Structures are given as structure tokens and as C-alpha cells.
Amino acid sequence: MSTPLWQRLFGGGSAAAKLERPEGQRWGRVCPHCGAPSKIRSSQQITPSYAEQLRWCENPLCGHIWIDSIEAVRTLSPSAVPSPEINIPLSRHIRREQVVAVMHQAEQLDLYGGDAQ
């Protein structure tokens, strides 16, 4: 039996187990204290690959309010229009030699102004 795609992309073991949603719980960030669902109050883009969210717990008995950070940590599919200022590491499943070959082909097409045909 082959390994599921999500497990190949995100790895196995305990980290992969965290991707499984508990029965009856929707996807989304829960309060780290009481486990109740949370809502985003506001968000701010700090850099092109990093943002912060102000979140609040929906459990009125808890009342926790916190800042979550969101960061681009690895690339699963390289951008077709990459920015030279952005450096997000490639995921381990990406074959770097194929990415380099595609990039070189794109550079040559730009040089000659033609299509791949």
C-alpha cells in the first residue's frame, strides 16, 4: 500500500497525527487553553511570507485572546513567477534537478521570445 500524499508532504509520526481532525470538530485554530473554536479578529501582513492574526476564543468562560503567527515554511510547488526577495525552502519531495531544468527552459524561452514548441 502506498503512503498517502499528505503523509509524504508533511511527514509521518506524531506531526502527521496532528493533521487529523478530532471527531465533530471543524478545521481551524482552536484555543490552546480550552480547545474551543477561535475566530480571527484582525490580521496584519508583516513580511511577504509572514503574517500575524489576532484571535479570540469563542468560549465565554475562557476569554483567551492571543496573536497567532502564520509563516510560509516550505514550497510544495514552485511559483511560476518567483520573487527574487523570497526564499522559501523546497519541500523534500520536490526533485530539485527537475525544477532547475524547468527554470533553465523558461530562461531560454525568454531569451528567444518563443514557445516551447
MMTF fields as JSON, N, C-alpha, C and O atoms, coordinates in Angstrom:
{
  "mmtfVersion": "1.0.0",
  "mmtfProducer": "UNKNOWN",
  "numBonds": 467,
  "numAtoms": 468,
  "numGroups": 117,
  "numChains": 1,
  "numModels": 1,
  "chainsPerModel": [1],
  "groupsPerChain": [117],
  "chainIdList": ["A"],
  "bondAtomList": [4, 2, 8, 6, 12, 10, 16, 14, 20, 18, 24, 22, 28, 26, 32, 30, 36, 34, 40, 38, 44, 42, 48, 46, 52, 50, 56, 54, 60, 58, 64, 62, 68, 66, 72, 70, 76, 74, 80, 78, 84, 82, 88, 86, 92, 90, 96, 94, 100, 98, 104, 102, 108, 106, 112, 110, 116, 114, 120, 118, 124, 122, 128, 126, 132, 130, 136, 134, 140, 138, 144, 142, 148, 146, 152, 150, 156, 154, 160, 158, 164, 162, 168, 166, 172, 170, 176, 174, 180, 178, 184, 182, 188, 186, 192, 190, 196, 194, 200, 198, 204, 202, 208, 206, 212, 210, 216, 214, 220, 218, 224, 222, 228, 226, 232, 230, 236, 234, 240, 238, 244, 242, 248, 246, 252, 250, 256, 254, 260, 258, 264, 262, 268, 266, 272, 270, 276, 274, 280, 278, 284, 282, 288, 286, 292, 290, 296, 294, 300, 298, 304, 302, 308, 306, 312, 310, 316, 314, 320, 318, 324, 322, 328, 326, 332, 330, 336, 334, 340, 338, 344, 342, 348, 346, 352, 350, 356, 354, 360, 358, 364, 362, 368, 366, 372, 370, 376, 374, 380, 378, 384, 382, 388, 386, 392, 390, 396, 394, 400, 398, 404, 402, 408, 406, 412, 410, 416, 414, 420, 418, 424, 422, 428, 426, 432, 430, 436, 434, 440, 438, 444, 442, 448, 446, 452, 450, 456, 454, 460, 458, 464, 462],
  "bondOrderList": [1, 1, 1, 1, 1, 1, 1, 1, 1, 1, 1, 1, 1, 1, 1, 1, 1, 1, 1, 1, 1, 1, 1, 1, 1, 1, 1, 1, 1, 1, 1, 1, 1, 1, 1, 1, 1, 1, 1, 1, 1, 1, 1, 1, 1, 1, 1, 1, 1, 1, 1, 1, 1, 1, 1, 1, 1, 1, 1, 1, 1, 1, 1, 1, 1, 1, 1, 1, 1, 1, 1, 1, 1, 1, 1, 1, 1, 1, 1, 1, 1, 1, 1, 1, 1, 1, 1, 1, 1, 1, 1, 1, 1, 1, 1, 1, 1, 1, 1, 1, 1, 1, 1, 1, 1, 1, 1, 1, 1, 1, 1, 1, 1, 1, 1, 1],
  "groupList": [{"groupName": "MET", "atomNameList": ["N", "CA", "C", "O"], "elementList": ["N", "C", "C", "O"], "formalChargeList": [0, 0, 0, 0], "bondAtomList": [1, 0, 2, 1, 3, 2], "bondOrderList": [1, 1, 2], "singleLetterCode": "M", "chemCompType": "L-PEPTIDE LINKING"}, {"groupName": "SER", "atomNameList": ["N", "CA", "C", "O"], "elementList": ["N", "C", "C", "O"], "formalChargeList": [0, 0, 0, 0], "bondAtomList": [1, 0, 2, 1, 3, 2], "bondOrderList": [1, 1, 2], "singleLetterCode": "S", "chemCompType": "L-PEPTIDE LINKING"}, {"groupName": "THR", "atomNameList": ["N", "CA", "C", "O"], "elementList": ["N", "C", "C", "O"], "formalChargeList": [0, 0, 0, 0], "bondAtomList": [1, 0, 2, 1, 3, 2], "bondOrderList": [1, 1, 2], "singleLetterCode": "T", "chemCompType": "L-PEPTIDE LINKING"}, {"groupName": "PRO", "atomNameList": ["N", "CA", "C", "O"], "elementList": ["N", "C", "C", "O"], "formalChargeList": [0, 0, 0, 0], "bondAtomList": [1, 0, 2, 1, 3, 2], "bondOrderList": [1, 1, 2], "singleLetterCode": "P", "chemCompType": "L-PEPTIDE LINKING"}, {"groupName": "LEU", "atomNameList": ["N", "CA", "C", "O"], "elementList": ["N", "C", "C", "O"], "formalChargeList": [0, 0, 0, 0], "bondAtomList": [1, 0, 2, 1, 3, 2], "bondOrderList": [1, 1, 2], "singleLetterCode": "L", "chemCompType": "L-PEPTIDE LINKING"}, {"groupName": "TRP", "atomNameList": ["N", "CA", "C", "O"], "elementList": ["N", "C", "C", "O"], "formalChargeList": [0, 0, 0, 0], "bondAtomList": [1, 0, 2, 1, 3, 2], "bondOrderList": [1, 1, 2], "singleLetterCode": "W", "chemCompType": "L-PEPTIDE LINKING"}, {"groupName": "GLN", "atomNameList": ["N", "CA", "C", "O"], "elementList": ["N", "C", "C", "O"], "formalChargeList": [0, 0, 0, 0], "bondAtomList": [1, 0, 2, 1, 3, 2], "bondOrderList": [1, 1, 2], "singleLetterCode": "Q", "chemCompType": "L-PEPTIDE LINKING"}, {"groupName": "ARG", "atomNameList": ["N", "CA", "C", "O"], "elementList": ["N", "C", "C", "O"], "formalChargeList": [0, 0, 0, 0], "bondAtomList": [1, 0, 2, 1, 3, 2], "bondOrderList": [1, 1, 2], "singleLetterCode": "R", "chemCompType": "L-PEPTIDE LINKING"}, {"groupName": "PHE", "atomNameList": ["N", "CA", "C", "O"], "elementList": ["N", "C", "C", "O"], "formalChargeList": [0, 0, 0, 0], "bondAtomList": [1, 0, 2, 1, 3, 2], "bondOrderList": [1, 1, 2], "singleLetterCode": "F", "chemCompType": "L-PEPTIDE LINKING"}, {"groupName": "GLY", "atomNameList": ["N", "CA", "C", "O"], "elementList": ["N", "C", "C", "O"], "formalChargeList": [0, 0, 0, 0], "bondAtomList": [1, 0, 2, 1, 3, 2], "bondOrderList": [1, 1, 2], "singleLetterCode": "G", "chemCompType": "PEPTIDE LINKING"}, {"groupName": "ALA", "atomNameList": ["N", "CA", "C", "O"], "elementList": ["N", "C", "C", "O"], "formalChargeList": [0, 0, 0, 0], "bondAtomList": [1, 0, 2, 1, 3, 2], "bondOrderList": [1, 1, 2], "singleLetterCode": "A", "chemCompType": "L-PEPTIDE LINKING"}, {"groupName": "LYS", "atomNameList": ["N", "CA", "C", "O"], "elementList": ["N", "C", "C", "O"], "formalChargeList": [0, 0, 0, 0], "bondAtomList": [1, 0, 2, 1, 3, 2], "bondOrderList": [1, 1, 2], "singleLetterCode": "K", "chemCompType": "L-PEPTIDE LINKING"}, {"groupName": "GLU", "atomNameList": ["N", "CA", "C", "O"], "elementList": ["N", "C", "C", "O"], "formalChargeList": [0, 0, 0, 0], "bondAtomList": [1, 0, 2, 1, 3, 2], "bondOrderList": [1, 1, 2], "singleLetterCode": "E", "chemCompType": "L-PEPTIDE LINKING"}, {"groupName": "VAL", "atomNameList": ["N", "CA", "C", "O"], "elementList": ["N", "C", "C", "O"], "formalChargeList": [0, 0, 0, 0], "bondAtomList": [1, 0, 2, 1, 3, 2], "bondOrderList": [1, 1, 2], "singleLetterCode": "V", "chemCompType": "L-PEPTIDE LINKING"}, {"groupName": "CYS", "atomNameList": ["N", "CA", "C", "O"], "elementList": ["N", "C", "C", "O"], "formalChargeList": [0, 0, 0, 0], "bondAtomList": [1, 0, 2, 1, 3, 2], "bondOrderList": [1, 1, 2], "singleLetterCode": "C", "chemCompType": "L-PEPTIDE LINKING"}, {"groupName": "HIS", "atomNameList": ["N", "CA", "C", "O"], "elementList": ["N", "C", "C", "O"], "formalChargeList": [0, 0, 0, 0], "bondAtomList": [1, 0, 2, 1, 3, 2], "bondOrderList": [1, 1, 2], "singleLetterCode": "H", "chemCompType": "L-PEPTIDE LINKING"}, {"groupName": "ILE", "atomNameList": ["N", "CA", "C", "O"], "elementList": ["N", "C", "C", "O"], "formalChargeList": [0, 0, 0, 0], "bondAtomList": [1, 0, 2, 1, 3, 2], "bondOrderList": [1, 1, 2], "singleLetterCode": "I", "chemCompType": "L-PEPTIDE LINKING"}, {"groupName": "TYR", "atomNameList": ["N", "CA", "C", "O"], "elementList": ["N", "C", "C", "O"], "formalChargeList": [0, 0, 0, 0], "bondAtomList": [1, 0, 2, 1, 3, 2], "bondOrderList": [1, 1, 2], "singleLetterCode": "Y", "chemCompType": "L-PEPTIDE LINKING"}, {"groupName": "ASN", "atomNameList": ["N", "CA", "C", "O"], "elementList": ["N", "C", "C", "O"], "formalChargeList": [0, 0, 0, 0], "bondAtomList": [1, 0, 2, 1, 3, 2], "bondOrderList": [1, 1, 2], "singleLetterCode": "N", "chemCompType": "L-PEPTIDE LINKING"}, {"groupName": "ASP", "atomNameList": ["N", "CA", "C", "O"], "elementList": ["N", "C", "C", "O"], "formalChargeList": [0, 0, 0, 0], "bondAtomList": [1, 0, 2, 1, 3, 2], "bondOrderList": [1, 1, 2], "singleLetterCode": "D", "chemCompType": "L-PEPTIDE LINKING"}],
  "groupTypeList": [0, 1, 2, 3, 4, 5, 6, 7, 4, 8, 9, 9, 9, 1, 10, 10, 10, 11, 4, 12, 7, 3, 12, 9, 6, 7, 5, 9, 7, 13, 14, 3, 15, 14, 9, 10, 3, 1, 11, 16, 7, 1, 1, 6, 6, 16, 2, 3, 1, 17, 10, 12, 6, 4, 7, 5, 14, 12, 18, 3, 4, 14, 9, 15, 16, 5, 16, 19, 1, 16, 12, 10, 13, 7, 2, 4, 1, 3, 1, 10, 13, 3, 1, 3, 12, 16, 18, 16, 3, 4, 1, 7, 15, 16, 7, 7, 12, 6, 13, 13, 10, 13, 0, 15, 6, 10, 12, 6, 4, 19, 4, 17, 9, 9, 19, 10, 6],
  "groupIdList": [1, 2, 3, 4, 5, 6, 7, 8, 9, 10, 11, 12, 13, 14, 15, 16, 17, 18, 19, 20, 21, 22, 23, 24, 25, 26, 27, 28, 29, 30, 31, 32, 33, 34, 35, 36, 37, 38, 39, 40, 41, 42, 43, 44, 45, 46, 47, 48, 49, 50, 51, 52, 53, 54, 55, 56, 57, 58, 59, 60, 61, 62, 63, 64, 65, 66, 67, 68, 69, 70, 71, 72, 73, 74, 75, 76, 77, 78, 79, 80, 81, 82, 83, 84, 85, 86, 87, 88, 89, 90, 91, 92, 93, 94, 95, 96, 97, 98, 99, 100, 101, 102, 103, 104, 105, 106, 107, 108, 109, 110, 111, 112, 113, 114, 115, 116, 117],
  "secStructList": [7, 7, 7, 7, 2, 2, 2, 2, 2, 2, 7, 1, 6, 2, 2, 2, 2, 6, 6, 1, 7, 7, 6, 6, 7, 7, 1, 1, 7, 5, 7, 6, 6, 6, 7, 7, 5, 3, 3, 3, 3, 3, 3, 3, 3, 3, 3, 6, 6, 3, 3, 3, 3, 3, 3, 3, 3, 1, 7, 6, 6, 6, 7, 7, 3, 3, 3, 3, 3, 3, 3, 7, 7, 7, 5, 1, 1, 7, 7, 1, 1, 7, 7, 6, 6, 7, 7, 7, 7, 5, 7, 6, 6, 1, 7, 2, 2, 2, 2, 2, 2, 2, 2, 2, 2, 2, 2, 2, 2, 2, 2, 2, 6, 7, 7, 7, 7],
  "xCoordList": [0.849, 0.0, 0.887, 1.868, 0.544, 1.376, 1.046, -0.042, 2.023, 1.866, 0.968, 1.151, -0.015, -0.879, -0.065, 0.99, -0.58, 0.106, 0.365, 1.471, -0.64, -0.453, 0.665, 1.377, 0.827, 1.886, 3.248, 4.238, 3.304, 4.567, 4.96, 6.142, 3.978, 4.267, 4.606, 5.519, 3.87, 4.027, 4.799, 5.065, 5.164, 5.92, 5.023, 3.829, 5.612, 4.858, 5.025, 5.518, 4.617, 4.794, 3.818, 2.724, 4.219, 3.315, 2.909, 1.792, 3.78, 3.432, 2.274, 1.385, 2.283, 1.209, -0.092, -1.17, 0.003, -1.202, -1.924, -3.146, -1.226, -1.841, -2.696, -3.533, -2.508, -3.308, -4.707, -5.607, -4.902, -6.209, -7.127, -6.746, -8.33, -9.304, -10.068, -10.582, -10.152, -10.944, -12.402, -12.915, -13.067, -14.468, -15.333, -15.263, -16.135, -17.059, -16.442, -17.156, -15.159, -14.507, -14.243, -13.775, -14.539, -14.276, -12.789, -12.069, -12.352, -10.982, -10.863, -11.825, -9.723, -9.486, -8.683, -8.498, -8.216, -7.395, -8.293, -9.298, -7.941, -8.689, -7.874, -6.663, -8.548, -7.884, -6.874, -7.217, -5.637, -4.634, -4.921, -4.348, -5.8, -6.108, -7.287, -7.172, -8.428, -9.625, -10.027, -10.887, -9.426, -9.733, -10.978, -11.366, -11.621, -12.811, -12.399, -11.254, -13.324, -13.009, -12.638, -13.055, -11.854, -11.483, -11.828, -12.033, -11.889, -12.162, -11.039, -10.387, -10.83, -9.843, -10.521, -11.551, -9.943, -10.463, -9.86, -10.562, -8.545, -7.845, -6.566, -6.149, -5.957, -4.683, -3.82, -4.318, -2.516, -1.574, -0.46, 0.154, -0.2, 0.899, 2.173, 2.309, 3.11, 4.342, 5.405, 6.027, 5.614, 6.528, 5.788, 4.696, 6.35, 5.657, 5.391, 4.466, 6.183, 5.972, 5.582, 5.591, 5.236, 4.885, 3.742, 3.762, 2.751, 1.612, 1.25, 1.613, 0.542, 0.051, -1.456, -1.992, -2.139, -3.583, -3.903, -3.327, -4.826, -5.369, -6.572, -7.529, -6.531, -7.586, -8.224, -7.589, -9.491, -10.186, -10.958, -11.52, -10.969, -11.644, -13.149, -13.615, -13.902, -15.357, -16.004, -17.209, -15.236, -15.764, -15.826, -14.781, -17.026, -17.125, -16.549, -16.201, -16.445, -15.865, -14.337, -13.702, -13.75, -12.285, -11.834, -11.076, -12.309, -11.989, -10.565, -10.139, -9.821, -8.434, -8.363, -9.119, -7.451, -7.163, -5.665, -4.888, -5.248, -3.826, -3.474, -4.344, -2.179, -1.65, -1.109, -0.302, -1.545, -1.026, -0.101, -0.324, 0.927, 1.802, 1.571, 1.339, 1.639, 1.478, 2.706, 3.012, 3.4, 4.633, 4.681, 4.328, 5.113, 5.355, 6.64, 7.705, 6.557, 7.72, 8.385, 9.586, 7.63, 8.249, 7.371, 6.151, 8.012, 7.345, 6.991, 7.851, 5.721, 5.284, 5.286, 5.53, 5.015, 5.052, 5.646, 5.047, 6.8, 7.454, 6.579, 5.788, 6.736, 5.987, 6.427, 7.599, 5.473, 5.788, 6.325, 6.904, 6.133, 6.631, 7.336, 6.86, 8.454, 9.112, 9.688, 10.175, 9.617, 10.202, 11.626, 11.837, 12.601, 13.981, 14.203, 15.18, 13.301, 13.455, 12.946, 13.247, 12.184, 11.561, 12.374, 12.72, 12.675, 13.404, 12.674, 12.942, 11.748, 11.017, 11.595, 11.541, 12.146, 12.796, 11.851, 10.644, 12.431, 11.659, 11.379, 12.215, 10.205, 9.863, 10.775, 11.293, 10.958, 11.852, 11.357, 12.156, 10.046, 9.516, 9.802, 9.656, 10.206, 10.458, 11.826, 12.823, 11.852, 13.122, 13.78, 13.366, 14.818, 15.457, 16.004, 15.95, 16.526, 17.082, 16.004, 16.288, 14.768, 13.678, 13.288, 12.985, 13.294, 12.984, 14.019, 13.667, 15.285, 16.36, 16.192, 16.36, 15.865, 15.678, 14.528, 14.647, 13.431, 12.284, 12.662, 12.282, 13.417, 13.832, 14.75, 14.621, 15.671, 16.568, 15.779, 16.062, 14.797, 13.978, 13.212, 13.121, 12.665, 11.922, 12.845, 12.436, 14.088, 15.033, 15.347, 15.449, 15.503, 15.803, 14.62, 14.8, 13.398, 12.232, 12.162, 11.799, 12.508, 12.511, 13.564, 13.32, 14.741, 15.822, 15.437, 15.743, 14.754, 14.429, 13.018, 12.635, 12.248, 10.913, 9.963, 9.038, 10.178, 9.323, 8.624, 8.807, 7.818, 7.123, 7.978, 9.017, 7.535, 8.266, 8.195, 8.956, 7.298, 7.11, 8.29, 8.298],
  "yCoordList": [-1.19, 0.0, 1.242, 1.309, 2.215, 3.417, 4.379, 4.355, 5.223, 6.227, 7.35, 7.807, 7.816, 8.911, 10.163, 10.402, 10.965, 12.182, 13.118, 13.641, 13.344, 14.27, 13.813, 14.638, 12.494, 11.984, 12.157, 12.424, 12.004, 12.237, 13.707, 14.024, 14.613, 16.041, 16.562, 17.372, 16.097, 16.638, 15.727, 16.106, 14.541, 13.623, 12.73, 12.986, 11.686, 10.723, 11.001, 12.058, 10.062, 10.16, 11.115, 11.348, 11.667, 12.492, 13.782, 14.258, 14.354, 15.594, 15.352, 16.194, 14.196, 13.881, 13.616, 13.938, 13.036, 12.749, 14.036, 14.019, 15.14, 16.417, 16.949, 17.824, 16.438, 16.878, 16.283, 16.777, 15.221, 14.592, 15.413, 15.824, 15.644, 16.456, 15.585, 14.532, 16.004, 15.256, 15.161, 16.07, 14.075, 13.851, 15.039, 15.483, 15.549, 16.629, 18.021, 19.002, 18.131, 19.448, 19.901, 19.12, 21.147, 21.686, 22.041, 22.138, 22.23, 22.678, 24.105, 24.871, 24.458, 25.812, 25.778, 24.724, 26.925, 27.047, 27.034, 27.744, 26.232, 26.19, 26.874, 27.051, 27.253, 27.899, 26.934, 25.786, 27.378, 26.484, 26.14, 25.188, 26.902, 26.635, 25.686, 24.665, 26.017, 25.211, 24.331, 23.464, 24.531, 23.703, 24.118, 23.444, 25.216, 25.705, 26.361, 26.79, 26.442, 27.132, 28.59, 29.183, 29.153, 30.562, 31.275, 30.646, 32.588, 33.421, 34.427, 34.835, 34.817, 35.846, 37.206, 37.466, 38.054, 39.404, 40.351, 41.183, 40.221, 41.017, 40.292, 39.346, 40.742, 40.162, 41.265, 42.287, 41.028, 42.012, 41.267, 40.36, 41.657, 41.099, 41.828, 43.029, 41.101, 41.713, 41.725, 42.758, 40.598, 40.477, 39.691, 39.188, 39.569, 38.79, 37.326, 36.713, 36.765, 35.358, 35.159, 34.032, 36.259, 36.156, 37.112, 38.287, 36.586, 37.402, 37.042, 35.973, 37.928, 37.676, 37.883, 38.746, 37.071, 37.169, 37.391, 36.748, 38.304, 38.476, 37.542, 37.69, 36.585, 35.582, 35.663, 36.07, 35.269, 35.211, 33.91, 33.406, 33.381, 32.125, 32.367, 33.351, 31.463, 31.588, 31.1, 31.272, 30.503, 30.03, 31.223, 31.723, 31.69, 32.866, 32.637, 33.601, 31.401, 31.114, 31.191, 31.346, 31.084, 31.139, 32.577, 33.149, 33.157, 34.549, 34.823, 35.977, 33.78, 33.957, 34.724, 34.441, 35.694, 36.448, 36.352, 36.559, 36.04, 35.847, 36.194, 36.393, 36.26, 36.5, 35.182, 34.524, 34.802, 33.642, 34.139, 35.199, 33.369, 33.715, 32.712, 31.526, 33.214, 32.397, 32.635, 33.768, 31.557, 31.684, 30.639, 29.479, 31.05, 30.107, 29.358, 29.971, 28.033, 27.296, 26.411, 26.155, 25.938, 25.171, 25.213, 25.35, 25.094, 25.161, 23.765, 22.886, 23.555, 22.269, 22.277, 21.25, 23.438, 23.604, 24.99, 25.994, 25.067, 26.364, 27.336, 26.931, 28.612, 29.658, 29.768, 29.58, 30.074, 30.324, 31.74, 32.051, 32.592, 33.964, 34.276, 35.111, 33.621, 33.775, 35.172, 35.815, 35.614, 36.889, 36.634, 35.734, 37.4, 37.174, 37.463, 36.989, 38.242, 38.557, 37.457, 37.466, 36.515, 35.472, 34.193, 33.731, 33.625, 32.36, 31.41, 31.379, 30.636, 29.622, 28.28, 27.943, 27.505, 26.237, 25.282, 25.266, 24.491, 23.478, 22.295, 21.928, 21.712, 20.508, 19.367, 19.378, 18.401, 17.283, 16.452, 15.79, 16.472, 15.638, 16.212, 15.506, 17.478, 18.11, 17.675, 17.714, 17.266, 16.888, 18.151, 18.719, 18.579, 19.852, 19.921, 20.973, 18.806, 18.821, 19.099, 19.729, 18.642, 18.937, 20.409, 21.021, 20.976, 22.398, 23.24, 24.184, 22.898, 23.624, 23.507, 24.497, 22.318, 22.133, 22.985, 23.593, 23.039, 23.858, 25.331, 26.075, 25.758, 27.156, 27.523, 28.599, 26.633, 26.904, 26.973, 27.816, 26.095, 26.114, 27.436, 28.033, 27.887, 29.151, 30.323, 31.229, 30.315, 31.382, 31.392, 32.462, 30.213, 30.146, 30.632, 31.307, 30.288, 30.767, 32.286, 32.932, 32.858, 34.311, 34.93, 35.964, 34.291, 34.816, 34.848, 35.806, 33.782, 33.671, 34.158, 34.244, 34.475, 35.015, 34.051, 34.469, 32.769, 31.797, 30.874, 30.954, 29.994, 28.988, 27.735, 27.629, 26.794, 25.54, 24.664, 23.702, 24.966, 24.128, 24.196, 23.547],
  "zCoordList": [0.0, 0.0, 0.0, 0.741, -0.824, -0.913, 0.224, 0.798, 0.523, 1.571, 1.061, -0.067, 1.874, 1.427, 1.105, 1.692, 0.153, -0.277, 0.888, 1.018, 1.75, 2.862, 3.779, 4.35, 3.926, 4.801, 4.141, 4.822, 2.81, 2.111, 2.171, 2.3, 2.079, 2.091, 3.481, 3.641, 4.485, 5.822, 6.759, 7.9, 6.309, 7.148, 7.972, 8.123, 8.497, 9.298, 10.774, 11.166, 11.581, 13.029, 13.674, 13.159, 14.808, 15.615, 14.907, 15.107, 14.091, 13.393, 12.427, 12.297, 11.747, 10.811, 11.554, 11.055, 12.732, 13.508, 13.874, 14.021, 14.024, 14.365, 13.232, 13.455, 12.007, 10.882, 10.915, 10.235, 11.703, 11.769, 12.657, 13.753, 12.176, 12.896, 13.882, 13.503, 15.139, 16.112, 15.68, 15.027, 16.036, 15.687, 16.105, 17.251, 15.197, 15.494, 15.495, 15.701, 15.276, 15.289, 13.867, 13.039, 13.583, 12.255, 12.13, 13.124, 10.879, 10.67, 11.174, 11.107, 11.665, 12.132, 13.415, 14.024, 13.809, 15.012, 16.23, 16.272, 17.219, 18.469, 19.557, 19.426, 20.62, 21.745, 22.358, 22.641, 22.568, 23.149, 24.614, 25.145, 25.271, 26.684, 26.849, 27.527, 26.23, 26.483, 25.302, 25.456, 24.125, 22.961, 22.205, 21.25, 22.607, 21.905, 20.589, 20.445, 19.626, 18.37, 18.628, 19.623, 17.726, 17.838, 16.546, 15.508, 16.621, 15.445, 15.273, 16.235, 14.019, 13.698, 13.842, 13.219, 14.656, 14.847, 13.823, 13.248, 13.594, 12.587, 12.204, 12.871, 11.133, 10.71, 10.117, 9.645, 10.155, 9.616, 8.9, 9.462, 7.647, 6.877, 7.294, 7.06, 7.915, 8.408, 7.31, 7.062, 6.66, 5.516, 4.439, 4.702, 3.23, 2.198, 2.583, 2.052, 3.494, 3.858, 5.328, 5.822, 6.034, 7.447, 7.795, 7.429, 8.506, 8.937, 10.37, 10.862, 11.028, 12.381, 12.411, 11.716, 13.234, 13.401, 14.871, 15.748, 15.129, 16.468, 16.557, 15.797, 17.476, 17.607, 18.973, 19.946, 19.041, 20.32, 20.433, 19.46, 21.649, 21.955, 21.992, 22.567, 21.375, 21.359, 22.654, 22.838, 23.544, 24.82, 25.777, 26.194, 26.133, 27.003, 28.404, 29.086, 28.837, 30.147, 30.119, 31.162, 28.927, 28.785, 28.526, 29.31, 27.414, 27.105, 26.644, 26.62, 26.275, 25.848, 24.525, 23.596, 24.448, 23.221, 22.999, 23.931, 21.776, 21.51, 20.068, 19.22, 19.825, 18.483, 17.945, 18.602, 16.77, 16.055, 14.951, 14.366, 14.678, 13.557, 12.431, 12.666, 11.217, 10.025, 9.158, 8.788, 8.843, 8.077, 6.976, 7.192, 5.811, 4.729, 5.073, 5.148, 5.283, 5.767, 4.712, 4.801, 3.713, 2.636, 1.395, 1.479, 0.255, -1.037, -1.5, -1.552, -1.838, -2.375, -3.897, -4.53, -4.479, -5.924, -6.193, -5.804, -6.844, -7.059, -7.849, -8.701, -7.554, -8.238, -9.697, -10.023, -10.559, -11.966, -12.158, -13.199, -11.159, -11.206, -9.881, -9.111, -9.612, -8.313, -8.104, -9.033, -6.854, -6.478, -5.988, -5.174, -6.459, -6.027, -4.548, -3.968, -3.922, -2.495, -1.577, -0.384, -2.109, -1.293, -1.377, -2.464, -0.212, -0.157, 0.781, 1.982, 0.224, 0.988, 0.562, -0.621, 1.492, 1.133, 0.406, 0.649, -0.488, -1.202, -0.276, 0.55, -0.424, 0.316, -0.141, -1.258, 0.727, 0.404, -0.768, -1.43, -1.042, -2.123, -3.511, -4.508, -3.591, -4.887, -5.405, -4.683, -6.658, -7.287, -7.812, -8.823, -7.1, -7.409, -8.838, -9.475, -9.335, -10.689, -11.732, -12.751, -11.497, -12.421, -12.351, -13.376, -11.16, -11.012, -11.753, -12.461, -11.588, -12.27, -13.786, -14.498, -14.289, -15.727, -16.247, -17.31, -15.527, -15.936, -15.93, -16.833, -14.905, -14.829, -15.991, -16.575, -16.323, -17.452, -18.758, -19.608, -18.921, -20.122, -20.213, -21.285, -19.089, -19.076, -19.429, -20.156, -18.922, -19.241, -20.725, -21.326, -21.331, -22.76, -23.582, -24.595, -23.147, -23.875, -23.817, -24.801, -22.67, -22.541, -23.459, -24.082, -23.54, -24.38, -25.848, -26.558, -26.307, -27.726, -28.048, -29.215, -27.003, -27.216, -27.88, -28.576, -27.676, -28.339, -27.366, -26.151, -27.937, -27.142, -27.049, -27.701, -26.24, -26.054, -27.291, -27.396, -28.241, -29.42, -30.336, -31.382]
}
